[in-house]
Structures are given as structure tokens and as C-alpha cells.
Amino acid sequence: MSAVMSKTILGTGVTCTMFLPNQFVFKDSENHTTTKEVGNVSTETDLTFSFKPTELFDSDQEVVIQAQINYTRSDGAKILRVISSSLPITRSREKCEEHMNASVVALNSVHVSAELAQFSEYQNARINLISNQRLLQRGMKTKKQQQEYIKFIKQGEKLDGFMREAKTQELIGQGAKKDDSAAKNIIQMKSASFSLFESCLLYTSP
């Protein structure tokens, strides 16, 4: 608890709205936009988003993503920050997996599975973890990616243990005293930080 209280708050009342071109949709909303209400933000706050195409593209195209972040500074000022970024499109699965940022993939996987587990969708949460585990295995081309894969395995096993505990507590039912620690741990993993997965090694091309 003291570690949580000691984190420096960078902004309060934070919301993040993401925008995609019409040819893409976010997986959580099935729409071109999605919004996450974050609340207080510190240096260890990280958000992840998943999206997919709705049509085929030429490999020389790019997708433009925009983030609009609304927040209140410590001095009370209301701030809107807009960030835009372009990502290249490729049809090569091998090329994509070879150059992926393993720590980002790992973090998103845990975020998504923890959110599924929060709504008792334990089977879908495990399927998501296993699917991303295989993806990360195929992309282990550098020592950095290998280290980040190992960190993912450790966090994935931790989340799986929390899910087993939570499911057991649900099976206990109302007739016995329940321990909500597993459910609380699952919620915490929804906000897992990028630092848990990032390797200390610099990225080098395979």
C-alpha cells in the first residue's frame, strides 16, 4: 500500500480516446473509436489497445492512429493532448512477428485476459494467454524478445493462478466465507505496468 501511495500523480480525471481510419476497428468496441476512463495517472500507468482491419491493404500503405488525452494537472488546469502516429502495413506474418515489440504484446495479452477474468470468462482468458504465448514463441528472434517472453510466462502463470482461485471462490457459493483476494489481484493485473515485461536489453534487429 505504501508503494501505491508514493507514486507521483501526473494527472487526474484522465480519459483517453483513440481514433482509427474507417478501414480499421478496435476489438473491444468493434468501432473506429474507443475510450478508456483511467482516473489518476502515474509514471507506471500504461494502456494497451487492439485493433483489426475490415478490408485488405497494399503492403506499402500506413495506418494513422490518433490519441486524444484529456486530464487535469495538479494546478487545476484542464489539458487536451493530441498524439498521432503512423504504422506501416505488411502482409508478411514472418516479418511482423520478427519485428514485433514483445513486451507490448505481452502487456496487452495480460490486460485483455485480466478483464475477461473479471467477468468470470476464465476459459476465454486462458485461450487469449495461450494464443499470445504461441505468437511470442514464434517471434523469439533476439535475446531481448526471449527475456520479454520469459517475463510474460511469469505474469501469465500468476494471472492463471488468480483465476483458479477466483473460480474456486465462485464455486464455494454464498454458504461459506469467501476470500476476495484473488478477484482483487485480477483487477490489479488489468492495470499491469509495461515495466513488468520490458527487457533491460536494447532492441537489435534479428
FIKOLZA-1660 file (N, C-alpha, C; in steps of 0.1 Angstrom, whole numbers, plus 5000, padded with zeros to 4 digits):
% residues 206
   i   px   py   pz ch aa at
   1 5008 4988 5000  A  M  N
   1 5000 5000 5000  A  M CA
   1 5009 5013 5000  A  M  C
   2 5020 5012 5007  A  S  N
   2 5028 5024 5008  A  S CA
   2 5035 5027 4994  A  S  C
   3 5037 5016 4986  A  A  N
   3 5043 5018 4973  A  A CA
   3 5033 5025 4964  A  A  C
   4 5020 5021 4966  A  V  N
   4 5010 5028 4957  A  V CA
   4 5008 5042 4961  A  V  C
   5 5008 5045 4974  A  M  N
   5 5007 5059 4979  A  M CA
   5 5018 5068 4975  A  M  C
   6 5030 5062 4973  A  S  N
   6 5042 5070 4970  A  S CA
   6 5043 5074 4955  A  S  C
   7 5035 5068 4946  A  K  N
   7 5036 5071 4932  A  K CA
   7 5032 5085 4929  A  K  C
   8 5040 5092 4922  A  T  N
   8 5036 5106 4918  A  T CA
   8 5025 5106 4908  A  T  C
   9 5014 5114 4911  A  I  N
   9 5003 5115 4902  A  I CA
   9 5006 5126 4892  A  I  C
  10 5005 5122 4879  A  L  N
  10 5008 5131 4868  A  L CA
  10 4996 5139 4864  A  L  C
  11 4984 5133 4865  A  G  N
  11 4971 5139 4861  A  G CA
  11 4960 5132 4867  A  G  C
  12 4949 5139 4869  A  T  N
  12 4936 5133 4874  A  T CA
  12 4925 5134 4864  A  T  C
  13 4915 5126 4866  A  G  N
  13 4903 5126 4857  A  G CA
  13 4907 5123 4843  A  G  C
  14 4916 5114 4841  A  V  N
  14 4922 5111 4828  A  V CA
  14 4913 5102 4819  A  V  C
  15 4910 5107 4807  A  T  N
  15 4903 5098 4797  A  T CA
  15 4912 5098 4784  A  T  C
  16 4912 5087 4778  A  C  N
  16 4919 5085 4765  A  C CA
  16 4910 5080 4755  A  C  C
  17 4909 5087 4744  A  T  N
  17 4901 5083 4732  A  T CA
  17 4910 5081 4720  A  T  C
  18 4908 5069 4715  A  M  N
  18 4916 5065 4703  A  M CA
  18 4908 5065 4690  A  M  C
  19 4915 5070 4679  A  F  N
  19 4908 5070 4667  A  F CA
  19 4916 5063 4656  A  F  C
  20 4908 5055 4648  A  L  N
  20 4914 5048 4637  A  L CA
  20 4907 5052 4623  A  L  C
  21 4914 5049 4612  A  P  N
  21 4907 5052 4599  A  P CA
  21 4895 5042 4598  A  P  C
  22 4887 5045 4588  A  N  N
  22 4875 5037 4587  A  N CA
  22 4877 5023 4583  A  N  C
  23 4889 5020 4578  A  Q  N
  23 4892 5006 4574  A  Q CA
  23 4896 4997 4586  A  Q  C
  24 4896 5003 4598  A  F  N
  24 4900 4995 4610  A  F CA
  24 4890 4997 4621  A  F  C
  25 4889 4987 4630  A  V  N
  25 4881 4988 4641  A  V CA
  25 4888 4983 4654  A  V  C
  26 4885 4988 4665  A  F  N
  26 4891 4983 4678  A  F CA
  26 4883 4970 4682  A  F  C
  27 4891 4961 4687  A  K  N
  27 4885 4948 4690  A  K CA
  27 4875 4949 4701  A  K  C
  28 4877 4958 4711  A  D  N
  28 4868 4959 4722  A  D CA
  28 4855 4966 4719  A  D  C
  29 4855 4975 4710  A  S  N
  29 4843 4983 4707  A  S CA
  29 4837 4980 4693  A  S  C
  30 4845 4972 4684  A  E  N
  30 4841 4970 4671  A  E CA
  30 4837 4983 4664  A  E  C
  31 4844 4994 4667  A  N  N
  31 4842 5007 4662  A  N CA
  31 4855 5013 4658  A  N  C
  32 4855 5025 4651  A  H  N
  32 4867 5032 4647  A  H CA
  32 4872 5040 4659  A  H  C
  33 4865 5041 4670  A  T  N
  33 4869 5049 4681  A  T CA
  33 4867 5040 4694  A  T  C
  34 4875 5043 4704  A  T  N
  34 4873 5037 4717  A  T CA
  34 4878 5046 4728  A  T  C
  35 4871 5046 4739  A  T  N
  35 4875 5055 4750  A  T CA
  35 4877 5047 4763  A  T  C
  36 4888 5050 4770  A  K  N
  36 4891 5044 4783  A  K CA
  36 4891 5055 4794  A  K  C
  37 4884 5053 4804  A  E  N
  37 4884 5063 4816  A  E CA
  37 4894 5057 4826  A  E  C
  38 4905 5065 4827  A  V  N
  38 4916 5060 4835  A  V CA
  38 4916 5065 4850  A  V  C
  39 4912 5077 4852  A  G  N
  39 4912 5083 4865  A  G CA
  39 4926 5089 4868  A  G  C
  40 4932 5086 4879  A  N  N
  40 4945 5091 4882  A  N CA
  40 4956 5084 4874  A  N  C
  41 4966 5091 4870  A  V  N
  41 4977 5085 4862  A  V CA
  41 4991 5088 4868  A  V  C
  42 4999 5078 4869  A  S  N
  42 5013 5080 4874  A  S CA
  42 5022 5075 4863  A  S  C
  43 5035 5075 4866  A  T  N
  43 5045 5071 4856  A  T CA
  43 5044 5056 4853  A  T  C
  44 5037 5049 4861  A  E  N
  44 5036 5034 4859  A  E CA
  44 5022 5031 4852  A  E  C
  45 5015 5040 4847  A  T  N
  45 5002 5038 4841  A  T CA
  45 5004 5035 4826  A  T  C
  46 5000 5024 4821  A  D  N
  46 5001 5020 4807  A  D CA
  46 4988 5015 4802  A  D  C
  47 4984 5019 4790  A  L  N
  47 4972 5014 4784  A  L CA
  47 4976 5007 4771  A  L  C
  48 4968 4997 4768  A  T  N
  48 4970 4989 4755  A  T CA
  48 4957 4988 4748  A  T  C
  49 4958 4988 4734  A  F  N
  49 4946 4987 4726  A  F CA
  49 4949 4977 4715  A  F  C
  50 4938 4970 4711  A  S  N
  50 4939 4960 4700  A  S CA
  50 4930 4964 4689  A  S  C
  51 4934 4964 4676  A  F  N
  51 4925 4967 4665  A  F CA
  51 4928 4957 4654  A  F  C
  52 4919 4957 4644  A  K  N
  52 4919 4948 4633  A  K CA
  52 4914 4955 4620  A  K  C
  53 4918 4950 4609  A  P  N
  53 4914 4956 4596  A  P CA
  53 4900 4951 4592  A  P  C
  54 4893 4958 4585  A  T  N
  54 4880 4954 4579  A  T CA
  54 4881 4951 4564  A  T  C
  55 4893 4953 4558  A  E  N
  55 4895 4951 4544  A  E CA
  55 4910 4948 4542  A  E  C
  56 4913 4943 4530  A  L  N
  56 4927 4941 4527  A  L CA
  56 4934 4953 4522  A  L  C
  57 4947 4954 4525  A  F  N
  57 4955 4966 4521  A  F CA
  57 4968 4962 4513  A  F  C
  58 4973 4972 4506  A  D  N
  58 4986 4970 4500  A  D CA
  58 4996 4972 4510  A  D  C
  59 5008 4965 4509  A  S  N
  59 5018 4965 4519  A  S CA
  59 5025 4978 4520  A  S  C
  60 5024 4987 4510  A  D  N
  60 5031 4999 4511  A  D CA
  60 5023 5010 4518  A  D  C
  61 5011 5007 4523  A  Q  N
  61 5003 5017 4530  A  Q CA
  61 5006 5018 4545  A  Q  C
  62 5001 5028 4551  A  E  N
  62 5003 5030 4565  A  E CA
  62 4989 5032 4572  A  E  C
  63 4988 5030 4585  A  V  N
  63 4976 5032 4592  A  V CA
  63 4980 5044 4602  A  V  C
  64 4971 5054 4602  A  V  N
  64 4973 5065 4611  A  V CA
  64 4964 5064 4624  A  V  C
  65 4970 5064 4635  A  I  N
  65 4963 5063 4648  A  I CA
  65 4965 5076 4656  A  I  C
  66 4953 5080 4662  A  Q  N
  66 4954 5093 4669  A  Q CA
  66 4948 5090 4683  A  Q  C
  67 4955 5096 4693  A  A  N
  67 4951 5095 4707  A  A CA
  67 4948 5109 4712  A  A  C
  68 4936 5111 4718  A  Q  N
  68 4932 5124 4725  A  Q CA
  68 4931 5121 4740  A  Q  C
  69 4940 5127 4747  A  I  N
  69 4940 5125 4762  A  I CA
  69 4936 5138 4769  A  I  C
  70 4925 5136 4777  A  N  N
  70 4920 5147 4785  A  N CA
  70 4924 5145 4799  A  N  C
  71 4929 5155 4806  A  Y  N
  71 4933 5153 4820  A  Y CA
  71 4934 5167 4827  A  Y  C
  72 4934 5166 4841  A  T  N
  72 4936 5178 4849  A  T CA
  72 4949 5178 4856  A  T  C
  73 4957 5188 4854  A  R  N
  73 4970 5189 4861  A  R CA
  73 4969 5192 4875  A  R  C
  74 4980 5191 4883  A  S  N
  74 4980 5194 4897  A  S CA
  74 4976 5208 4900  A  S  C
  75 4978 5217 4891  A  D  N
  75 4974 5231 4893  A  D CA
  75 4960 5235 4889  A  D  C
  76 4953 5224 4885  A  G  N
  76 4939 5226 4882  A  G CA
  76 4936 5228 4867  A  G  C
  77 4946 5230 4859  A  A  N
  77 4944 5233 4845  A  A CA
  77 4939 5221 4838  A  A  C
  78 4929 5223 4829  A  K  N
  78 4923 5212 4821  A  K CA
  78 4932 5212 4808  A  K  C
  79 4936 5200 4805  A  I  N
  79 4946 5198 4793  A  I CA
  79 4940 5188 4783  A  I  C
  80 4941 5191 4770  A  L  N
  80 4938 5181 4760  A  L CA
  80 4951 5179 4752  A  L  C
  81 4956 5167 4752  A  R  N
  81 4968 5164 4744  A  R CA
  81 4965 5155 4733  A  R  C
  82 4969 5158 4721  A  V  N
  82 4966 5150 4709  A  V CA
  82 4979 5144 4703  A  V  C
  83 4980 5131 4701  A  I  N
  83 4991 5124 4696  A  I CA
  83 4987 5116 4684  A  I  C
  84 4995 5118 4673  A  S  N
  84 4992 5110 4661  A  S CA
  84 5004 5102 4657  A  S  C
  85 5002 5090 4652  A  S  N
  85 5013 5081 4648  A  S CA
  85 5009 5073 4636  A  S  C
  86 5019 5070 4628  A  S  N
  86 5017 5062 4616  A  S CA
  86 5024 5049 4617  A  S  C
  87 5018 5038 4614  A  L  N
  87 5024 5025 4614  A  L CA
  87 5023 5018 4600  A  L  C
  88 5034 5012 4596  A  P  N
  88 5034 5006 4583  A  P CA
  88 5026 4993 4583  A  P  C
  89 5020 4990 4571  A  I  N
  89 5012 4978 4570  A  I CA
  89 5020 4967 4562  A  I  C
  90 5020 4955 4566  A  T  N
  90 5027 4944 4559  A  T CA
  90 5018 4932 4558  A  T  C
  91 5019 4925 4548  A  R  N
  91 5012 4912 4546  A  R CA
  91 5020 4900 4550  A  R  C
  92 5033 4903 4554  A  S  N
  92 5042 4892 4558  A  S CA
  92 5040 4889 4573  A  S  C
  93 5035 4877 4576  A  R  N
  93 5034 4873 4590  A  R CA
  93 5047 4872 4597  A  R  C
  94 5057 4866 4589  A  E  N
  94 5070 4864 4595  A  E CA
  94 5077 4877 4598  A  E  C
  95 5076 4887 4589  A  K  N
  95 5082 4900 4591  A  K CA
  95 5076 4907 4603  A  K  C
  96 5063 4906 4604  A  C  N
  96 5056 4912 4615  A  C CA
  96 5060 4906 4629  A  C  C
  97 5060 4893 4629  A  E  N
  97 5064 4887 4642  A  E CA
  97 5079 4889 4645  A  E  C
  98 5087 4889 4635  A  E  N
  98 5101 4891 4637  A  E CA
  98 5105 4905 4643  A  E  C
  99 5097 4915 4640  A  H  N
  99 5100 4928 4644  A  H CA
  99 5090 4934 4655  A  H  C
 100 5082 4925 4660  A  M  N
 100 5072 4929 4670  A  M CA
 100 5078 4933 4683  A  M  C
 101 5072 4942 4690  A  N  N
 101 5076 4946 4704  A  N CA
 101 5070 4936 4713  A  N  C
 102 5078 4926 4717  A  A  N
 102 5073 4915 4725  A  A CA
 102 5066 4920 4739  A  A  C
 103 5072 4930 4745  A  S  N
 103 5067 4935 4758  A  S CA
 103 5054 4941 4756  A  S  C
 104 5051 4948 4745  A  V  N
 104 5038 4954 4743  A  V CA
 104 5027 4943 4741  A  V  C
 105 5031 4933 4733  A  V  N
 105 5022 4922 4730  A  V CA
 105 5019 4915 4743  A  V  C
 106 5029 4912 4751  A  A  N
 106 5027 4906 4764  A  A CA
 106 5018 4914 4774  A  A  C
 107 5020 4927 4774  A  L  N
 107 5013 4935 4783  A  L CA
 107 4998 4935 4779  A  L  C
 108 4995 4937 4766  A  N  N
 108 4982 4937 4761  A  N CA
 108 4975 4924 4764  A  N  C
 109 4982 4913 4762  A  S  N
 109 4976 4900 4765  A  S CA
 109 4971 4898 4779  A  S  C
 110 4980 4903 4789  A  V  N
 110 4976 4902 4803  A  V CA
 110 4964 4911 4806  A  V  C
 111 4965 4923 4800  A  H  N
 111 4954 4933 4802  A  H CA
 111 4940 4927 4798  A  H  C
 112 4940 4921 4786  A  V  N
 112 4928 4916 4780  A  V CA
 112 4923 4904 4788  A  V  C
 113 4932 4895 4791  A  S  N
 113 4928 4883 4799  A  S CA
 113 4923 4886 4813  A  S  C
 114 4930 4896 4819  A  A  N
 114 4925 4900 4833  A  A CA
 114 4911 4906 4832  A  A  C
 115 4908 4914 4821  A  E  N
 115 4895 4919 4820  A  E CA
 115 4885 4909 4818  A  E  C
 116 4888 4899 4809  A  L  N
 116 4879 4887 4807  A  L CA
 116 4876 4880 4820  A  L  C
 117 4887 4878 4828  A  A  N
 117 4886 4871 4841  A  A CA
 117 4878 4878 4851  A  A  C
 118 4878 4891 4850  A  Q  N
 118 4870 4899 4859  A  Q CA
 118 4855 4896 4858  A  Q  C
 119 4851 4892 4845  A  F  N
 119 4837 4889 4843  A  F CA
 119 4835 4874 4842  A  F  C
 120 4844 4867 4849  A  S  N
 120 4843 4852 4850  A  S CA
 120 4844 4845 4837  A  S  C
 121 4850 4851 4827  A  E  N
 121 4852 4844 4814  A  E CA
 121 4866 4838 4814  A  E  C
 122 4868 4828 4823  A  Y  N
 122 4881 4823 4825  A  Y CA
 122 4887 4815 4813  A  Y  C
 123 4878 4807 4807  A  Q  N
 123 4882 4799 4795  A  Q CA
 123 4887 4809 4784  A  Q  C
 124 4880 4819 4781  A  N  N
 124 4884 4828 4770  A  N CA
 124 4897 4836 4774  A  N  C
 125 4898 4838 4787  A  A  N
 125 4910 4845 4792  A  A CA
 125 4923 4836 4790  A  A  C
 126 4921 4823 4793  A  R  N
 126 4932 4814 4791  A  R CA
 126 4935 4812 4776  A  R  C
 127 4925 4811 4768  A  I  N
 127 4927 4810 4753  A  I CA
 127 4935 4822 4748  A  I  C
 128 4932 4834 4753  A  N  N
 128 4939 4845 4749  A  N CA
 128 4954 4845 4753  A  N  C
 129 4956 4840 4765  A  L  N
 129 4970 4839 4770  A  L CA
 129 4978 4829 4762  A  L  C
 130 4972 4817 4759  A  I  N
 130 4978 4807 4751  A  I CA
 130 4981 4811 4737  A  I  C
 131 4971 4818 4731  A  S  N
 131 4973 4823 4717  A  S CA
 131 4985 4833 4716  A  S  C
 132 4986 4842 4726  A  N  N
 132 4997 4852 4726  A  N CA
 132 5010 4845 4730  A  N  C
 133 5010 4835 4738  A  Q  N
 133 5022 4827 4741  A  Q CA
 133 5028 4821 4729  A  Q  C
 134 5019 4815 4720  A  R  N
 134 5024 4810 4708  A  R CA
 134 5030 4820 4698  A  R  C
 135 5023 4832 4698  A  L  N
 135 5028 4843 4690  A  L CA
 135 5041 4847 4694  A  L  C
 136 5043 4849 4707  A  L  N
 136 5056 4853 4713  A  L CA
 136 5067 4843 4711  A  L  C
 137 5063 4830 4711  A  Q  N
 137 5073 4819 4708  A  Q CA
 137 5078 4820 4694  A  Q  C
 138 5069 4823 4685  A  R  N
 138 5073 4824 4671  A  R CA
 138 5082 4836 4668  A  R  C
 139 5081 4846 4677  A  G  N
 139 5088 4859 4675  A  G CA
 139 5101 4860 4683  A  G  C
 140 5105 4849 4689  A  M  N
 140 5117 4850 4698  A  M CA
 140 5129 4849 4689  A  M  C
 141 5133 4860 4683  A  K  N
 141 5145 4861 4674  A  K CA
 141 5157 4867 4681  A  K  C
 142 5155 4875 4691  A  T  N
 142 5166 4882 4698  A  T CA
 142 5166 4879 4712  A  T  C
 143 5177 4882 4719  A  K  N
 143 5177 4880 4734  A  K CA
 143 5167 4888 4741  A  K  C
 144 5165 4900 4736  A  K  N
 144 5155 4909 4742  A  K CA
 144 5141 4903 4742  A  K  C
 145 5137 4898 4730  A  Q  N
 145 5124 4891 4729  A  Q CA
 145 5123 4879 4737  A  Q  C
 146 5134 4872 4739  A  Q  N
 146 5134 4860 4747  A  Q CA
 146 5132 4863 4762  A  Q  C
 147 5139 4874 4766  A  Q  N
 147 5137 4878 4780  A  Q CA
 147 5123 4883 4783  A  Q  C
 148 5117 4890 4773  A  E  N
 148 5103 4895 4775  A  E CA
 148 5093 4884 4774  A  E  C
 149 5096 4873 4767  A  Y  N
 149 5088 4861 4766  A  Y CA
 149 5088 4855 4780  A  Y  C
 150 5099 4853 4786  A  I  N
 150 5100 4847 4800  A  I CA
 150 5092 4855 4810  A  I  C
 151 5093 4869 4809  A  K  N
 151 5086 4877 4818  A  K CA
 151 5071 4876 4816  A  K  C
 152 5067 4874 4803  A  F  N
 152 5052 4871 4800  A  F CA
 152 5048 4858 4807  A  F  C
 153 5056 4848 4805  A  I  N
 153 5052 4835 4811  A  I CA
 153 5050 4836 4826  A  I  C
 154 5059 4844 4833  A  K  N
 154 5058 4845 4847  A  K CA
 154 5045 4852 4851  A  K  C
 155 5042 4863 4844  A  Q  N
 155 5030 4871 4847  A  Q CA
 155 5017 4863 4843  A  Q  C
 156 5018 4856 4832  A  G  N
 156 5007 4848 4828  A  G CA
 156 5004 4837 4837  A  G  C
 157 5014 4830 4843  A  E  N
 157 5012 4820 4853  A  E CA
 157 5006 4826 4866  A  E  C
 158 5010 4838 4869  A  K  N
 158 5005 4844 4881  A  K CA
 158 4990 4847 4879  A  K  C
 159 4986 4853 4867  A  L  N
 159 4972 4856 4864  A  L CA
 159 4964 4843 4864  A  L  C
 160 4969 4832 4858  A  D  N
 160 4962 4819 4858  A  D CA
 160 4959 4814 4872  A  D  C
 161 4969 4816 4881  A  G  N
 161 4967 4812 4895  A  G CA
 161 4956 4820 4901  A  G  C
 162 4956 4833 4899  A  F  N
 162 4945 4841 4904  A  F CA
 162 4931 4837 4899  A  F  C
 163 4931 4833 4886  A  M  N
 163 4918 4829 4880  A  M CA
 163 4913 4816 4886  A  M  C
 164 4922 4807 4889  A  R  N
 164 4919 4794 4895  A  R CA
 164 4913 4796 4909  A  R  C
 165 4920 4805 4917  A  E  N
 165 4915 4809 4930  A  E CA
 165 4901 4815 4929  A  E  C
 166 4899 4825 4920  A  A  N
 166 4886 4832 4919  A  A CA
 166 4875 4822 4915  A  A  C
 167 4878 4813 4906  A  K  N
 167 4868 4803 4902  A  K CA
 167 4864 4794 4913  A  K  C
 168 4874 4790 4921  A  T  N
 168 4871 4782 4933  A  T CA
 168 4862 4789 4943  A  T  C
 169 4865 4802 4945  A  Q  N
 169 4857 4810 4954  A  Q CA
 169 4843 4811 4949  A  Q  C
 170 4841 4812 4936  A  E  N
 170 4828 4813 4930  A  E CA
 170 4820 4800 4932  A  E  C
 171 4827 4789 4932  A  L  N
 171 4821 4776 4934  A  L CA
 171 4817 4773 4948  A  L  C
 172 4824 4780 4957  A  I  N
 172 4821 4779 4972  A  I CA
 172 4806 4784 4974  A  I  C
 173 4803 4795 4967  A  G  N
 173 4789 4800 4968  A  G CA
 173 4787 4808 4980  A  G  C
 174 4775 4812 4983  A  Q  N
 174 4771 4821 4994  A  Q CA
 174 4771 4814 5008  A  Q  C
 175 4772 4801 5008  A  G  N
 175 4771 4794 5021  A  G CA
 175 4784 4794 5029  A  G  C
 176 4795 4799 5023  A  A  N
 176 4807 4799 5031  A  A CA
 176 4814 4812 5030  A  A  C
 177 4823 4815 5039  A  K  N
 177 4830 4827 5038  A  K CA
 177 4840 4828 5026  A  K  C
 178 4839 4838 5019  A  K  N
 178 4847 4839 5006  A  K CA
 178 4859 4848 5008  A  K  C
 179 4869 4845 5001  A  D  N
 179 4882 4853 5001  A  D CA
 179 4882 4861 4988  A  D  C
 180 4881 4874 4988  A  D  N
 180 4881 4882 4976  A  D CA
 180 4895 4886 4971  A  D  C
 181 4906 4880 4977  A  S  N
 181 4919 4885 4973  A  S CA
 181 4922 4881 4959  A  S  C
 182 4918 4870 4954  A  A  N
 182 4921 4866 4940  A  A CA
 182 4914 4876 4930  A  A  C
 183 4902 4880 4933  A  A  N
 183 4895 4889 4925  A  A CA
 183 4902 4903 4925  A  A  C
 184 4906 4907 4936  A  K  N
 184 4914 4920 4937  A  K CA
 184 4927 4919 4929  A  K  C
 185 4933 4908 4930  A  N  N
 185 4946 4906 4922  A  N CA
 185 4944 4906 4907  A  N  C
 186 4932 4901 4903  A  I  N
 186 4929 4901 4889  A  I CA
 186 4927 4915 4884  A  I  C
 187 4920 4923 4892  A  I  N
 187 4917 4937 4889  A  I CA
 187 4931 4945 4888  A  I  C
 188 4940 4942 4897  A  Q  N
 188 4953 4948 4897  A  Q CA
 188 4960 4945 4884  A  Q  C
 189 4959 4933 4879  A  M  N
 189 4966 4929 4867  A  M CA
 189 4960 4935 4855  A  M  C
 190 4948 4940 4856  A  K  N
 190 4942 4948 4845  A  K CA
 190 4950 4961 4843  A  K  C
 191 4957 4965 4853  A  S  N
 191 4965 4978 4852  A  S CA
 191 4980 4975 4853  A  S  C
 192 4984 4963 4849  A  A  N
 192 4998 4959 4850  A  A CA
 192 5006 4969 4842  A  A  C
 193 5018 4972 4847  A  S  N
 193 5027 4982 4841  A  S CA
 193 5036 4976 4830  A  S  C
 194 5040 4984 4820  A  F  N
 194 5049 4980 4810  A  F CA
 194 5062 4975 4816  A  F  C
 195 5066 4981 4827  A  S  N
 195 5079 4977 4833  A  S CA
 195 5080 4963 4837  A  S  C
 196 5069 4956 4839  A  L  N
 196 5069 4942 4843  A  L CA
 196 5074 4933 4832  A  L  C
 197 5072 4938 4819  A  F  N
 197 5075 4929 4808  A  F CA
 197 5087 4934 4800  A  F  C
 198 5092 4946 4801  A  E  N
 198 5102 4952 4793  A  E CA
 198 5116 4946 4797  A  E  C
 199 5124 4942 4787  A  S  N
 199 5137 4937 4790  A  S CA
 199 5147 4949 4791  A  S  C
 200 5157 4947 4799  A  C  N
 200 5167 4958 4800  A  C CA
 200 5176 4959 4788  A  C  C
 201 5175 4949 4779  A  L  N
 201 5184 4949 4767  A  L CA
 201 5179 4958 4757  A  L  C
 202 5188 4965 4749  A  L  N
 202 5183 4973 4738  A  L CA
 202 5179 4964 4726  A  L  C
 203 5170 4969 4718  A  Y  N
 203 5165 4962 4707  A  Y CA
 203 5175 4961 4696  A  Y  C
 204 5178 4950 4691  A  T  N
 204 5186 4948 4679  A  T CA
 204 5179 4940 4669  A  T  C
 205 5181 4943 4656  A  S  N
 205 5175 4935 4645  A  S CA
 205 5180 4921 4646  A  S  C
 206 5171 4911 4643  A  P  N
 206 5174 4897 4643  A  P CA
 206 5184 4894 4632  A  P  C
% end
